[in-house]
């Protein structure tokens, strides 16, 4: 059995077991949702690790994301809501068994978020199709369908999903009326700024990154992201699981395309 199949099967079995206890189970045989997005597109990010550590302001990136998408600020690490955040390189790529990585790389921080996988295990285990993959590869959430079962959280190997244990509105200093606030018991995550992409705009984190996060169509060989990948060594988080992450990290060379 491939590692990807093992992961998905394990998540599905766990979801089924939890569903038996809670009175719900993952939907079997139901057609996958593929609403929104332009067919043929595959949106993704390329992060220049060195440049990110040199010029990016993670606090600013998180702030613009939180203000636009009404992300509650909760200090308790057990209940915090995370869409994009920074982690040490070694923790983010713990599966890389490289004894002689340069210290500059080991000590780097990297931005992490939902990887908008080509084979998203979260979509496979969701019993209500509250999480689904759009035609352009973005893994989206329908908050009205979410029942808070957390099957998707168990299936995600990146820790990119958060549950609202309490009313998130109580933790908002500012509310953006253009994006819906969530409710207690609903899971949420990065949307890749799908609303902005649909308007022809780049995701906010890419705009606020001072050129250290490139955004574009991975299916377009002439896009900035593809040119950067063609000239740089790139890695993806836990790619060996077969999920097909759409977020790439390069160790040099992205400055030429920013």
Buried (B, 14 or more C-beta within 10 A) or exposed (E): EEEBEEBBEEBBEBBBEBBEEEEBBBEEEEEEBEEBBEEEBBBBBBBBBBBBBEBBEBEEBBBBBBBBBBBBEBEEEEBBBBBBBBBEBBEBBEEBEEEEBEEEBEEBBBBBBBBBBBBBBBBBBBBBBBBBBBBBBBBBBBBEBBBBBBBBBBBBBBEBBBBBBEBBBEBBEEEEEEBEBBBEBBBBBBBBBBBBBBEEEBBBBBBBBBBBBBBBBBBBEEBBBBBBBEBBEBBBBBBEBBBBBBBBBBBEBBBEBB
